Each structure stands twice: as C-alpha cells, then as structure tokens.
C-alpha cells in the first residue's frame, strides 16, 4: 500500500510537468484591423495543371479589395483551413507590408489568405459575410 501512495503523487507530477501544451490560435477577431497594410504587388494566377471554370478564369481582386480582406481575416489552423475552405485554383498573390514587415501572400478564391515570411506560413480565413462577394466560395 505504501508503494501506491508514493506512486500516485509521482504520476501526478509526471503528467503535469511533461504535458504537451496545445497550440491555441486566437480566433476572436481580425488580427490586422489596426495594422498599417500596404499591397506592394498584386497579380492573378491559376494553379498550373488545374481544370478551371469560367468563374475561376474571370475572378480577380483590386488592391483596395485585397486590403479590405486583410483587415477582416481571422487566423485558422491548417486543419481548419482544410476542413472549412475549398481551395480554388484561382488566386491573387504578391508582396505586402504589414506594419514594418514584408510578406508574400496569396488570397485564394476559396475565401482564405496565406501569408509567408521566410519559412513561416500562416493561414487566415475570411468569415466576414459582407466580403463573400469577393470570393467564389467561402467557409463551410
């Protein structure tokens, strides 16, 4: 019985000290709402080797529309992106500056944005119903 009393606290300590923290993504609201945003370049592309519809071929955004999207997107994990958004072969991409940091970005016609800085890639979903007009599809 003594061994059990010694082992129980030890198990508690091991479980609490070696627990793997969960990565939490703040989805409380737009992350760039108060950020100085500059669209440096903006160009339309269709992913090579993809079948495309007329809507995908005709889809495009202006710089001001891209800035509106930036101001309303919410961070999402790669798993949420795959589950909630349909990737389109049509996208707008380029370079942007958020405050003092330069990024490359891709706004997909499926309703999401990808930002890349060096090797770090982050994903953002556009849940704003007023901006759905800028996309071919949106979140499920």
C-alpha positions, 0 to 999 in steps of 0.5 A: 500500500505504501508503494501506491501512495508514493506512486500516485503523487509521482504520476501526478507530477509526471503528467503535469510537468511533461504535458504537451501544451496545445497550440491555441490560435486566437480566433476572436477577431481580425488580427490586422484591423489596426495594422498599417497594410500596404499591397506592394504587388498584386497579380492573378494566377491559376494553379498550373495543371488545374481544370478551371471554370469560367468563374475561376478564369474571370475572378480577380481582386483590386488592391483596395479589395485585397486590403479590405480582406486583410483587415477582416481575416481571422487566423485558422489552423491548417486543419481548419483551413482544410476542413472549412475552405475549398481551395480554388485554383484561382488566386491573387498573390504578391508582396505586402507590408504589414506594419514594418514587415514584408510578406508574400501572400496569396488570397485564394478564391476559396475565401482564405489568405496565406501569408509567408515570411521566410519559412513561416506560413500562416493561414487566415480565413475570411468569415466576414459575410459582407466580403463573400462577394469577393470570393467564389466560395467561402467557409463551410 
